Amino acid sequence: MINFNGTLFPQEKEILTADNRGLKYGDALFETLRCVNGTLFFWEDHYFRLMASMRILRMEIPMEFTLEFLEEEIKKTISVNDQDAGAARVRLTVFRKDGGLYTPATNDVSYVIETSTLGSPFYLMDDSPYEVELFKDFYVNKDMLSNLKTSNKALHVVASVFSKENGYANCLLVNTDKQVVEAINGNLFVVKGNQIKTPPLSDGCLDGIIRKKLMEIISASEEWELLEESISPFELQKADEMFITNSIQGIQPISKYRKKEFGNTVAKGLVGKLNAKARLAQTS
């Protein structure tokens, strides 16, 4: 079942029209998050990112769109899909209502909530081979729109096709200054010695929730030094480790880039701390 504006429908039910603005113009935002045993991981962070993004896109935020309201709508959807116990993936999509061409007929919004079952309640480290390559056919713009989680992901889709056609697990995207920005489906961290570097938002990377949480963990540690700086493609082969972060996988280590192979010792240590932070958020 899916939740469309508070009403539950079978997944195969046709509820969106050909005038849907998410379809026609990519005029939509979405949040993807984990729910474990009825608790939404880092829900406040996801909620406030969504509200800030809606303001940037000049969407009208409904009065009922409170933290509590959307949480209850998500939980209602999880419950009807019998996913209360265990782990579930949640996607909340918000789009401007039908009407208009480039100029919307209204700034009012609708929403859809979808859920699916996940295999593990916690973030697990995947040790399998994970090779990446740079994608340089198109570039990420260095602006605030690139920080938002919109449905306008043509660059990421084309990069995914390139990755699949060439046998890579993922691709790293570069911006118009030819700096490495992120992966197709998450933020990038590069480890060299005791320094862990991630690109700044001003370079055009997604303002990721797990990026934020990991930066908090690294900043509080005496073991590592956090650098929020641009990453040159030349730095990648000199790194000790590289990993990708997102809300579903948590931390995905990169095992190979071109001729360089990487370990995952730091990533393993961080995934434990990330799970601890998620558990703490559940009990607070």
C-alpha positions in Angstrom: 0.0 0.0 0.0 1.1 3.6 -0.6 -0.1 6.8 1.1 -1.3 9.6 -1.2 -2.3 12.7 0.7 -3.3 10.7 3.8 -5.3 8.0 1.9 -4.0 4.5 1.5 -4.1 2.9 -1.9 -2.9 -0.4 -3.4 0.5 0.0 -5.0 -0.8 -0.7 -8.4 -3.5 1.9 -8.2 -3.1 4.7 -10.7 -3.3 7.9 -8.6 -1.0 10.4 -10.5 -2.2 12.1 -13.6 -0.3 12.9 -16.8 -0.2 16.5 -15.5 1.9 15.5 -12.5 4.6 18.2 -12.1 7.1 15.8 -10.8 6.8 13.8 -14.1 6.7 16.9 -16.3 9.3 19.2 -14.8 11.0 17.3 -12.0 9.1 19.7 -9.7 9.4 17.5 -6.6 11.5 16.7 -3.5 12.0 13.5 -1.7 13.3 12.1 1.5 14.6 8.5 1.9 15.0 7.1 5.4 15.1 4.1 7.6 12.5 3.0 10.0 13.4 0.4 12.6 10.7 -1.1 14.9 8.5 1.9 14.4 11.3 4.5 14.9 12.4 6.8 12.1 16.1 7.2 12.0 17.2 10.8 12.2 13.7 11.9 11.5 14.1 15.5 12.7 17.0 16.0 10.4 15.1 14.7 7.4 12.0 16.7 8.3 13.9 20.1 8.6 15.8 19.4 5.4 12.5 18.8 3.6 11.0 22.0 5.0 14.1 24.1 4.1 14.1 22.6 0.6 10.4 23.3 0.1 11.0 27.0 1.0 13.9 27.2 -1.4 11.7 25.8 -4.2 8.9 28.3 -3.2 6.4 25.5 -2.4 3.6 26.3 -0.1 4.1 24.4 3.2 0.6 23.1 4.4 -0.3 24.1 8.0 -0.7 20.4 8.8 2.8 19.5 7.7 4.2 19.3 11.2 6.9 17.0 12.3 4.3 14.9 14.2 1.8 14.8 11.3 4.2 13.5 8.7 5.7 11.0 11.2 2.3 9.6 11.9 1.5 9.4 8.2 4.7 7.4 7.6 4.0 5.1 10.5 0.5 4.6 9.3 1.9 3.4 5.9 4.5 1.2 7.6 1.8 -0.4 9.8 -0.6 -1.2 6.9 2.3 -2.9 5.1 3.1 -5.0 8.2 6.5 -3.5 8.6 6.2 -2.3 12.3 8.7 -5.0 13.4 12.1 -5.0 11.7 13.5 -2.5 9.2 11.8 -0.6 6.5 12.9 1.8 3.8 10.7 4.9 3.5 10.4 7.3 0.6 8.4 10.5 1.1 7.9 12.5 -2.1 6.4 16.0 -2.1 5.4 17.6 -5.4 3.6 20.8 -6.5 0.0 20.0 -7.5 -1.0 19.6 -11.1 -1.4 22.6 -13.4 0.6 25.2 -15.4 3.6 24.9 -17.6 7.0 26.1 -16.3 5.0 28.5 -14.2 2.9 26.5 -11.7 -0.8 27.1 -11.5 -0.4 26.7 -7.7 2.3 26.4 -5.1 0.2 23.9 -3.1 1.6 20.4 -2.7 0.7 16.8 -2.6 2.7 13.9 -1.1 3.2 10.2 -1.6 4.7 7.8 1.0 6.1 4.4 -0.1 7.7 1.8 2.1 9.6 -1.5 1.5 11.2 -4.1 3.8 14.9 -3.9 4.6 17.0 -6.9 5.5 18.8 -5.6 8.6 17.7 -3.2 11.3 21.3 -1.7 11.5 23.8 -0.4 9.1 26.0 -3.3 7.9 29.5 -3.2 6.3 29.6 -4.6 2.8 33.1 -6.2 2.2 32.3 -7.2 -1.4 34.3 -5.7 -4.3 33.1 -2.1 -5.1 34.9 -0.4 -7.9 34.1 3.1 -9.0 35.1 5.5 -11.9 34.8 9.2 -12.6 31.8 10.2 -14.7 32.8 13.2 -16.8 30.1 13.4 -19.5 28.1 15.9 -17.5 28.9 18.1 -14.5 27.2 19.0 -11.2 26.5 22.7 -10.9 28.0 24.6 -7.9 24.8 26.0 -6.5 22.2 25.5 -3.8 19.8 23.5 -6.1 22.5 20.8 -6.3 22.3 20.5 -2.5 18.6 19.6 -2.6 17.2 16.1 -2.9 14.9 16.8 -5.9 13.5 14.3 -8.3 15.4 16.1 -11.1 18.2 13.5 -11.3 18.9 13.2 -15.0 22.7 13.4 -14.4 22.6 10.7 -11.8 20.5 8.4 -14.0 22.8 8.8 -17.0 25.8 8.2 -14.7 24.1 5.0 -13.4 23.6 3.7 -17.0 27.3 4.5 -17.7 28.3 2.7 -14.5 26.2 -0.4 -15.4 27.4 -0.6 -19.0 31.1 -0.5 -17.9 30.9 -2.9 -15.0 31.4 -0.4 -12.2 29.5 -0.5 -8.9 29.2 3.3 -8.8 30.5 6.5 -10.3 31.9 9.7 -8.8 30.5 12.9 -10.1 32.5 16.1 -10.7 31.4 19.7 -10.7 32.0 22.5 -13.2 35.4 23.2 -11.6 36.3 19.5 -12.2 36.4 18.8 -8.5 35.0 15.5 -7.2 31.6 16.1 -5.5 29.8 12.9 -4.6 28.7 9.5 -5.8 25.6 8.7 -7.8 23.7 7.8 -4.6 25.5 9.4 -1.7 28.2 11.6 -0.3 31.9 10.9 -0.6 34.5 10.8 2.2 38.3 10.4 1.5 40.7 9.1 4.1 44.4 10.0 4.1 46.4 9.3 7.3 44.3 10.6 10.2 42.5 13.1 8.0 39.0 12.5 6.6 37.9 14.9 3.9 34.5 15.5 2.4 33.5 18.2 -0.2 31.8 21.3 1.1 28.2 22.1 0.1 29.4 25.0 -1.9 31.0 22.5 -4.4 27.5 21.2 -5.2 27.2 18.0 -3.2 23.9 16.7 -1.7 23.3 18.0 1.8 23.1 14.4 3.1 21.8 13.4 6.5 24.3 10.6 7.0 27.0 13.1 5.8 26.0 15.4 8.6 25.9 12.7 11.2 29.3 11.3 10.2 30.8 14.8 10.3 29.5 15.1 13.8 31.1 11.8 14.8 34.4 12.6 13.2 34.5 16.1 14.6 34.0 14.7 18.1 36.7 12.1 17.7 40.3 12.6 18.9 41.4 9.9 16.4 40.6 11.7 13.2 40.6 15.2 11.8 37.7 16.4 9.6 38.3 18.5 6.6 35.4 20.0 4.6 37.4 20.9 1.5 37.3 20.4 -2.3 38.6 17.1 -3.5 40.7 16.9 -6.7 40.6 13.8 -8.9 44.4 13.5 -8.4 43.8 12.9 -4.6 41.7 9.8 -5.2 44.6 7.4 -6.0 46.6 8.8 -3.1 43.9 8.1 -0.6 44.1 5.3 2.0 40.4 4.7 2.0 37.3 6.1 0.3 33.6 5.5 1.2 30.1 6.6 0.2 27.3 7.5 2.7 23.6 7.5 2.4 20.5 7.0 4.6 19.8 3.4 3.6 23.3 1.8 3.4 24.9 4.0 5.9 28.6 3.6 4.8 29.7 1.8 1.6 33.5 1.4 1.3 35.1 1.7 -2.1 37.5 -1.1 -2.8 39.0 0.0 -6.1 39.4 3.1 -8.2 41.4 2.6 -11.4 44.6 0.8 -10.4 44.4 1.6 -6.7 42.8 -0.7 -4.2 41.6 0.5 -0.8 41.1 -0.9 2.7 38.1 -0.3 4.9 39.4 -0.1 8.5 38.3 3.5 9.1 34.9 2.8 7.5 34.4 -0.2 9.8 35.1 1.8 12.9 32.8 4.6 11.7 29.8 2.3 10.9 29.8 1.1 14.5 29.7 4.7 15.7 27.0 5.5 13.2 24.9 2.6 14.5 25.4 3.8 18.1 24.3 7.3 17.1 21.2 5.8 15.4 20.3 3.7 18.5 20.8 6.8 20.7 18.4 8.7 18.5 15.8 5.9 18.9 15.9 6.2 22.7 15.9 10.0 22.9 
